[in-house]
């Protein structure tokens, strides 16, 4: 109810001070959570076109890293009919797309707060559990991995500095069918040096390069080592 009330406020640069003061008078210590959640939902609405996120919960960092809806739907289409485990599910944006195409889905994350947000966002019918991506908990599934590329709002450019590190993920899931999301500017030579031998798909949407996705050999089209996918030419 409090979030619904705060959502009616403009919360623009011109009105922010007055609006926050009004929220603080009514809700005290909950002000920051209410205002930040409202602002994050507004940002998310533009990022996740076609997905109703009006009641979702986010952290700022989780929203920044989350895949845009059009890119998530593209990946879900490539994984249609597969049993998929999103081992770094965060607040659930990737699972929201996968649930419509995959034969079976499972989500896990080591972060208890983000996992709780995913439970809220996706509903009780989505199987979720707390687990470390570096300690596999599923068998006979395609494992989707999205290692954190930000820390304290700053980007990590070296894939060995991702959380979990890309080289560690490559070792742990060697021989498994995996899909790993990386920063679009990732050094392809570094990727090969850590042992990746599949397809690198660079994805563009809305006039911007969104990510580089590493598809393990079992999921790649034979003979394709690099692919560029342009998903749309309008706003994402």
Phi, psi and omega per residue, in radians:
X1 nan -0.704 3.131
X2 -1.134 -0.720 3.118
X3 -1.126 -0.680 3.112
X4 -1.097 -0.647 3.129
X5 -1.219 -0.780 -3.131
X6 -1.158 -0.545 3.139
X7 -1.098 -0.321 3.130
X8 -1.409 -0.222 -3.134
X9 -1.391 2.658 -3.130
X10 -1.250 -0.761 3.138
X11 0.927 0.709 3.064
X12 -1.582 3.025 3.106
X13 -0.990 -0.671 -3.084
X14 -1.292 -0.519 -3.037
X15 -1.880 -0.061 -2.949
X16 -1.030 -0.814 -3.086
X17 -1.066 -0.814 -3.140
X18 -1.149 -0.760 -3.109
X19 -1.132 -0.753 -3.130
X20 -1.142 -0.675 3.103
X21 -1.075 -0.685 3.126
X22 -1.159 -0.707 3.122
X23 -1.168 -0.686 -3.125
X24 -1.153 -0.676 3.119
X25 -1.068 -0.584 -3.056
X26 -1.627 -0.636 -2.978
X27 -2.118 0.041 2.994
X28 0.908 -2.104 -3.016
X29 -1.149 -0.250 3.137
X30 -1.518 0.003 -3.035
X31 -0.989 -0.880 -3.077
X32 -1.040 -0.808 -3.141
X33 -1.093 -0.721 -3.114
X34 -1.165 -0.803 -3.103
X35 -1.212 -0.785 -3.126
X36 -1.123 -0.723 3.126
X37 -1.091 -0.728 3.120
X38 -1.093 -0.784 -3.136
X39 -1.174 -0.666 3.120
X40 -1.169 -0.647 3.093
X41 -1.113 -0.623 3.118
X42 -1.189 -0.710 3.068
X43 -1.126 -0.705 -3.094
X44 -1.150 -0.606 -3.125
X45 -1.033 -0.626 3.127
X46 -1.341 -0.528 -3.079
X47 -1.431 -0.561 -3.043
X48 -1.960 1.073 3.127
X49 -1.048 2.361 -3.122
X50 1.545 -0.087 3.125
X51 -2.127 2.187 -3.134
X52 -1.379 1.850 -3.134
X53 -1.953 0.330 -3.072
X54 -1.118 -0.385 3.126
X55 -1.955 0.188 -3.075
X56 -1.401 2.824 3.055
X57 -2.016 2.444 -3.107
X58 -2.429 2.818 2.755
X59 -1.888 2.769 -3.105
X60 -1.071 -0.762 -3.114
X61 -1.169 -0.679 3.118
X62 -1.119 -0.691 3.132
X63 -1.178 -0.686 3.130
X64 -1.084 -0.707 -3.081
X65 -1.458 -0.396 -3.064
X66 -1.004 2.460 3.138
X67 -1.241 2.393 3.071
X68 -1.074 2.694 -3.020
X69 -1.034 -0.737 -3.078
X70 -1.146 -0.609 3.114
X71 -1.282 -0.710 3.109
X72 -1.086 -0.706 3.120
X73 -1.161 -0.646 3.085
X74 -1.070 -0.797 -3.141
X75 -1.158 -0.721 3.128
X76 -1.072 -0.624 3.098
X77 -1.128 -0.722 3.110
X78 -1.149 -0.438 -3.115
X79 -1.750 0.235 -3.107
X80 -0.984 2.319 3.101
X81 1.476 -0.094 -3.131
X82 -1.536 2.776 2.933
X83 -1.588 2.076 -2.943
X84 -2.135 2.338 3.047
X85 -2.028 1.965 3.032
X86 -1.514 1.776 -2.997
X87 -1.503 -0.029 3.044
X88 -2.395 1.042 -2.905
X89 -1.258 -0.290 3.137
X90 0.891 -2.249 -3.063
X91 -1.555 0.042 2.948
X92 1.811 0.181 -3.059
X93 -1.155 -0.665 3.128
X94 -1.206 -0.704 3.129
X95 -1.117 -0.529 3.129
X96 -1.075 -0.573 3.083
X97 -1.454 -0.732 -3.074
X98 -1.136 -0.542 -3.077
X99 -1.092 -0.328 -3.105
X100 -1.615 -0.215 -3.073
X101 -2.172 -0.561 -3.050
X102 -1.325 2.654 3.082
X103 -1.205 -0.574 -3.141
X104 -2.737 2.489 3.137
X105 -2.296 2.622 3.056
X106 -2.495 2.418 3.084
X107 -2.126 2.501 3.057
X108 -2.570 2.733 3.105
X109 -2.776 2.670 3.135
X110 -1.495 -0.345 -3.085
X111 -1.489 1.979 -3.063
X112 -1.121 -0.634 -3.123
X113 -1.177 -0.835 3.138
X114 -1.140 -0.630 3.109
X115 -1.136 -0.699 3.081
X116 -1.106 -0.667 3.081
X117 -1.134 -0.689 3.107
X118 -1.090 -0.705 3.099
X119 -1.059 -0.735 3.104
X120 -1.154 -0.768 -3.029
X121 -1.239 -0.624 -2.989
X122 -1.763 -0.305 3.117
X123 1.623 2.963 -3.017
X124 -1.238 -0.304 -3.083
X125 -1.458 -0.090 3.121
X126 -1.596 2.064 3.133
X127 -1.243 2.129 -3.115
X128 -2.358 2.616 3.045
X129 -2.694 2.808 3.132
X130 -1.566 2.190 -3.130
X131 -2.803 2.688 3.073
X132 -1.517 2.210 -3.119
X133 -1.048 -0.395 3.132
X134 -1.423 -0.004 3.079
X135 -2.228 1.567 -3.025
X136 -0.946 2.426 3.138
X137 -2.111 -0.010 -3.121
X138 -2.175 2.755 3.066
X139 -2.258 2.682 3.066
X140 0.971 0.674 3.085
X141 -2.249 2.753 2.882
X142 -1.402 2.245 -3.109
X143 -1.784 2.090 3.069
X144 -1.677 2.271 -3.077
X145 -2.265 2.328 3.118
X146 -2.308 1.353 -3.102
X147 -1.104 2.511 -3.103
X148 -1.102 2.275 -3.132
X149 -1.995 0.220 3.105
X150 -2.325 2.608 3.037
X151 -2.567 2.083 -3.113
X152 1.079 0.540 3.124
X153 1.470 -0.046 -3.113
X154 -1.840 2.480 -3.125
X155 -1.331 2.561 3.003
X156 -1.841 2.120 -3.075
X157 -1.677 -0.484 3.113
X158 -1.427 2.057 -3.107
X159 -1.068 -0.345 3.070
X160 -1.356 -0.140 3.083
X161 -1.781 0.023 3.046
X162 -1.091 2.869 3.045
X163 -2.137 1.878 -0.070
X164 -1.242 2.779 3.136
X165 -1.093 2.508 -3.081
X166 -1.131 -0.648 3.136
X167 -1.165 -0.611 3.096
X168 -1.178 -0.720 3.103
X169 -1.101 -0.710 -3.140
X170 -1.072 -0.669 -3.136
X171 -1.256 -0.783 -3.087
X172 -1.122 -0.673 -3.050
X173 -1.832 0.359 3.127
X174 -1.017 2.244 -3.129
X175 1.564 -0.173 3.118
X176 -1.624 2.768 3.013
X177 -1.392 2.043 -3.067
X178 -2.321 2.681 2.995
X179 -2.277 2.047 -3.053
X180 -2.076 2.146 3.113
X181 -1.532 2.301 -3.113
X182 -2.306 2.941 3.068
X183 -1.124 2.513 -3.084
X184 -1.078 -0.419 -3.121
X185 -1.640 0.315 -3.084
X186 -1.053 2.520 3.133
X187 -1.345 1.978 -3.095
X188 -1.091 -0.609 3.130
X189 -1.119 -0.679 3.095
X190 -1.095 -0.721 3.122
X191 -1.038 -0.764 -3.138
X192 -1.178 -0.642 -3.094
X193 -1.154 -0.499 3.131
X194 -1.467 0.038 3.003
X195 1.853 0.062 3.127
X196 -1.304 2.292 -3.062
X197 -2.341 0.546 -3.125
X198 -1.920 -2.490 -3.100
X199 -1.787 2.314 3.007
X200 -1.758 2.020 3.124
X201 -1.878 2.049 3.068
X202 -1.654 2.154 -2.998
X203 -1.959 2.269 3.097
X204 -2.058 2.455 3.084
X205 -2.684 2.458 3.119
X206 1.119 0.475 3.113
X207 1.420 0.177 -3.134
X208 -2.394 2.571 3.059
X209 -1.349 2.159 -3.013
X210 -1.677 -0.676 -3.085
X211 -2.909 2.884 2.905
X212 -1.965 2.185 -3.073
X213 -1.971 2.259 -3.107
X214 -1.739 1.985 3.121
X215 -1.792 2.161 -3.131
X216 -1.116 2.779 -3.047
X217 -0.902 -0.657 -3.105
X218 -1.139 -0.372 -3.108
X219 -1.814 -0.138 -3.083
X220 -1.535 2.663 3.022
X221 -1.230 2.316 -3.094
X222 -0.925 2.276 3.097
X223 1.501 -0.133 -3.127
X224 -1.657 2.069 3.115
X225 -1.826 -0.551 3.089
X226 -2.396 2.499 -3.122
X227 -2.459 2.458 3.016
X228 -2.013 2.130 -3.131
X229 -2.013 2.075 3.070
X230 -1.792 1.940 -2.975
X231 -1.523 -0.559 3.085
X232 -2.853 2.970 3.123
X233 -2.158 0.251 3.097
X234 -1.936 -3.005 3.138
X235 -1.070 2.432 3.126
X236 -1.676 nan nan
